Amino acid sequence: MSTAASSQVILSSEFILSKYGESLAGKTILITGVAGDSIAGELAVQVSSANPSTLILTARAESRVEPIVAKIKAKNPAVNIRFLKIDLLDLKDVRRAARDLDDVPKIDHLVAVAGVMMPPFAKTVDGVETQFGVNYLANFLLVKELLPKVRAAAPKSSIVICASSAMRGGIVNFDDVNYNEGKDYEPRAGYGQSNAARTMFAKFLAEKLQGENIRVFSVDPGAVASGLQRHFTPEFIDMIKALRKSGEPLRDLDGRPIALPPFTGASEGAATLITAMVDPTIEESNGAYLHHNAVADDEVTSHVLNRDHWTKLWALSEKLIGEPFNV
Ligand SMILES: NC(=O)c1ccc[n+]([C@@H]2O[C@H](COP(=O)([O-])OP(=O)(O)OC[C@H]3O[C@@H](n4cnc5c(N)ncnc54)[C@H](OP(=O)(O)O)[C@@H]3O)[C@@H](O)[C@H]2O)c1
């Protein structure tokens, strides 16, 4: 759906699948962040109706995935489901999880949805601020490890990086992603930083993969009531309520107004991820940020569009994972 995102009606997963879902038949799809109350869980249930051959569902604990497995079995028992444990707080576990897929020859769609929003300051096992580590850095490594399998599934395989409109207020602090060991940490800034990084990553990866016929997009799924709001403080909730009531827009880093997104159901949240995976009308915009099932690069800030920042982020990420990622 190539109309401008700002003027786009919010569509459901069912609608996107009715248009483009056929191309998912027989495919292997890996989704991170699957749980009974998560957008990734809804995505897994939705795409199961399109007859993929295998769904690889990842989470920290198998119990989180079980309600989704039950729904898929009831909906389409022919789909082969495989649970893959990954703790994105630990890069060693990301590497181990990728090795667990040694017997999988190709992954048609790698959809990185797992994430965390505004937790109190803490660091990953590898010493990186949690949001930057889980939302972004672990994905950088996961994509590096699984890229050969996505390449094996080309043409039209995809790497989809879930992000957020919080990208619009995000600055990657290249010299100190840990905010002075947490002393200068502000949870919203950390969430914005991780989403700016996610969006830059998709852009640079798409550029590096140019000519390989692999789709790469970052996606804002919109506002969905889910497990994500677990760290919201009463003060933050009051601040959002007051903003909604006043009708005053937030401003992005470039001073442009950002309308607070309306809450939708999970089907609408998963829909733009499906758009990223299969909508043929956006192929010319590889690397783009998507919102409301459409290319929304007009919403991306100059900080995120700055190509020097992409190279800086890539170099920093290689340093933090302790190895090069040569595409
Ligand atoms: N919901 C929204 O309004 C909204 C808006 C914009 C963007 N997003 C983005 O959408 C994505 C999905 O969010 P959601 O709304 O579905 O939130 P959610 O319900 O909290 O789901 C996030 C999933 O990520 C998993 N996760 C968190 N930390 C992990 C770790 N260390 N290792 C492995 N998995 C981990 C969670 O597993 P556990 O249960 O084990 O923690 C959970 O299954 C996020 O990346 C978020 O940034 C959401």
The ligand as an SDF file (V2000), in Angstrom:
LIG
                    3D

 48 52  0  0  0  0  0  0  0  0999 V2000
    2.8380   -1.8690   21.8500 N   0  0  0  0  0  0  0  0  0  0  0  0
    3.0670   -0.6780   21.3310 C   0  0  0  0  0  0  0  0  0  0  0  0
    2.2890    0.2620   21.5130 O   0  0  0  0  0  0  0  0  0  0  0  0
    4.2880   -0.4350   20.4780 C   0  0  0  0  0  0  0  0  0  0  0  0
    4.4300    0.7970   19.8290 C   0  0  0  0  0  0  0  0  0  0  0  0
    5.5550    1.0280   19.0510 C   0  0  0  0  0  0  0  0  0  0  0  0
    6.5150    0.0480   18.9570 C   0  0  0  0  0  0  0  0  0  0  0  0
    6.3710   -1.1380   19.6040 N   0  0  0  0  0  0  0  0  0  0  0  0
    7.4350   -2.1520   19.4680 C   0  0  0  0  0  0  0  0  0  0  0  0
    6.8110   -3.3740   19.1990 O   0  0  0  0  0  0  0  0  0  0  0  0
    7.6040   -4.4420   19.7090 C   0  0  0  0  0  0  0  0  0  0  0  0
    6.7120   -5.4500   20.3790 C   0  0  0  0  0  0  0  0  0  0  0  0
    6.1240   -4.8350   21.4870 O   0  0  0  0  0  0  0  0  0  0  0  0
    4.8230   -5.4080   22.1790 P   0  0  0  0  0  0  0  0  0  0  0  0
    3.8780   -4.2960   22.2450 O   0  0  0  0  0  0  0  0  0  0  0  0
    4.4240   -6.6810   21.5960 O   0  0  0  0  0  0  0  0  0  0  0  0
    5.4160   -5.6210   23.6510 O   0  0  0  0  0  0  0  0  0  0  0  0
    5.3770   -6.9050   24.6000 P   0  0  0  0  0  0  0  0  0  0  0  0
    4.0060   -7.4170   24.7050 O   0  0  0  0  0  0  0  0  0  0  0  0
    6.0810   -6.4830   25.8470 O   0  0  0  0  0  0  0  0  0  0  0  0
    6.2590   -7.9210   23.8060 O   0  0  0  0  0  0  0  0  0  0  0  0
    7.6410   -7.8270   23.7580 C   0  0  0  0  0  0  0  0  0  0  0  0
    8.2180   -9.2030   23.6940 C   0  0  0  0  0  0  0  0  0  0  0  0
    9.6440   -9.0750   23.7050 O   0  0  0  0  0  0  0  0  0  0  0  0
   10.1390  -10.0270   24.6060 C   0  0  0  0  0  0  0  0  0  0  0  0
   11.4010   -9.6670   25.2260 N   0  0  0  0  0  0  0  0  0  0  0  0
   11.6670   -8.6430   26.0550 C   0  0  0  0  0  0  0  0  0  0  0  0
   12.9130   -8.7410   26.5120 N   0  0  0  0  0  0  0  0  0  0  0  0
   13.4500   -9.8500   25.9440 C   0  0  0  0  0  0  0  0  0  0  0  0
   14.7050  -10.4880   26.0470 C   0  0  0  0  0  0  0  0  0  0  0  0
   15.6800  -10.0360   26.8380 N   0  0  0  0  0  0  0  0  0  0  0  0
   14.9230  -11.6200   25.3370 N   0  0  0  0  0  0  0  0  0  0  0  0
   13.9470  -12.1280   24.5650 C   0  0  0  0  0  0  0  0  0  0  0  0
   12.7330  -11.5840   24.4520 N   0  0  0  0  0  0  0  0  0  0  0  0
   12.4890  -10.4540   25.1480 C   0  0  0  0  0  0  0  0  0  0  0  0
    9.0900  -10.1430   25.6890 C   0  0  0  0  0  0  0  0  0  0  0  0
    9.2790  -11.3630   26.3740 O   0  0  0  0  0  0  0  0  0  0  0  0
    9.0790  -11.4720   27.9780 P   0  0  0  0  0  0  0  0  0  0  0  0
    7.6490  -11.6310   28.1620 O   0  0  0  0  0  0  0  0  0  0  0  0
    9.9080  -12.6510   28.3310 O   0  0  0  0  0  0  0  0  0  0  0  0
    9.5970  -10.2070   28.5680 O   0  0  0  0  0  0  0  0  0  0  0  0
    7.8140  -10.0840   24.8730 C   0  0  0  0  0  0  0  0  0  0  0  0
    7.4310  -11.3300   24.4140 O   0  0  0  0  0  0  0  0  0  0  0  0
    8.6560   -3.8160   20.6040 C   0  0  0  0  0  0  0  0  0  0  0  0
    9.8940   -3.9300   19.9720 O   0  0  0  0  0  0  0  0  0  0  0  0
    8.2320   -2.3650   20.7330 C   0  0  0  0  0  0  0  0  0  0  0  0
    9.3500   -1.4980   20.8120 O   0  0  0  0  0  0  0  0  0  0  0  0
    5.2710   -1.4030   20.3490 C   0  0  0  0  0  0  0  0  0  0  0  0
  1  2  1  0
  2  3  2  0
  2  4  1  0
  4  5  1  0
  4 48  2  0
  5  6  2  0
  6  7  1  0
  7  8  2  0
  8  9  1  0
  8 48  1  0
  9 10  1  0
  9 46  1  0
 10 11  1  0
 11 12  1  0
 11 44  1  0
 12 13  1  0
 13 14  1  0
 14 15  2  0
 14 16  1  0
 14 17  1  0
 17 18  1  0
 18 19  2  0
 18 20  1  0
 18 21  1  0
 21 22  1  0
 22 23  1  0
 23 24  1  0
 23 42  1  0
 24 25  1  0
 25 26  1  0
 25 36  1  0
 26 27  1  0
 26 35  1  0
 27 28  2  0
 28 29  1  0
 29 30  1  0
 29 35  2  0
 30 31  1  0
 30 32  2  0
 32 33  1  0
 33 34  2  0
 34 35  1  0
 36 37  1  0
 36 42  1  0
 37 38  1  0
 38 39  2  0
 38 40  1  0
 38 41  1  0
 42 43  1  0
 44 45  1  0
 44 46  1  0
 46 47  1  0
M  CHG  2   8   1  16  -1
M  END
$$$$
